[in-house]
Amino acid sequence: RRIEINLESFAAVEISETIESPDLDRATSDPYAAMVRVLEELHRLGYRRPGLVLEEALDLRVGGKWTAAFLRMTRGDEEIPPPYLVAVPRQADFDRWLERNRPDAVISVDRLGLRLLKGRGAKIPEQVGYASLDLDGDLPEFPEVSGIDQNSRLVGAAAVDLLVAAIQRGAKRCSPHPVRTMVEGSWRKGRSTQAVYRDWE
């Protein structure tokens, strides 16, 4: 999270939210908006009990924005399971959480939730839906997952724009007021979610 480097002679920009120090200009995807979009899309498909499954370190990496958006969007809804937010995910602990809370969809990242669901033997999407917060970072063992494409190429292009602007200004070293450019992700409907029939709607 910290790098020891002398930037006195350089213009520098960070991609993503990995580095705490030095505090650089940054281009990144928008994790808060990503969670809001996932919840909206799952609701549109008919899911009403989404569960959030995250490693604490990954949520901290984005400044807690994923859990902040989840808790904000689901506040006051007693049907929503409490997030499964843990330092070290364990199958037995997850199985207990799943059995106790019975979410109809799981939201996760880096295939964590998908791996735990498959470890439980859950059928996706027949028994439970799955949506990823970062399709760019996911591995291909389960193709066509639903979730957020973080538009990494656009994030990279935004970082280049920031860097070119800094070079043109002759800006070097870290700015006392770092610039943050956020690129909104796009929802991609895959085969890990399905429309849920509800006869009362």
Secondary structure by P-SEA (a helix, b strand, c coil): ccccccccccccccccccccccccccccccaaaaaaaaaaaaaaacccbbbbbbcaaaaaaacaaaaaaaaaaaccccccccccccccccaaaaaaaaaaccccbbbbccaaaaaaaaaacccccccbbbbbccccccccccccccccccaaaaaaaaaaaaaaaaaaacccccccbbbbbbbbbbbbbcccccbbbbccc
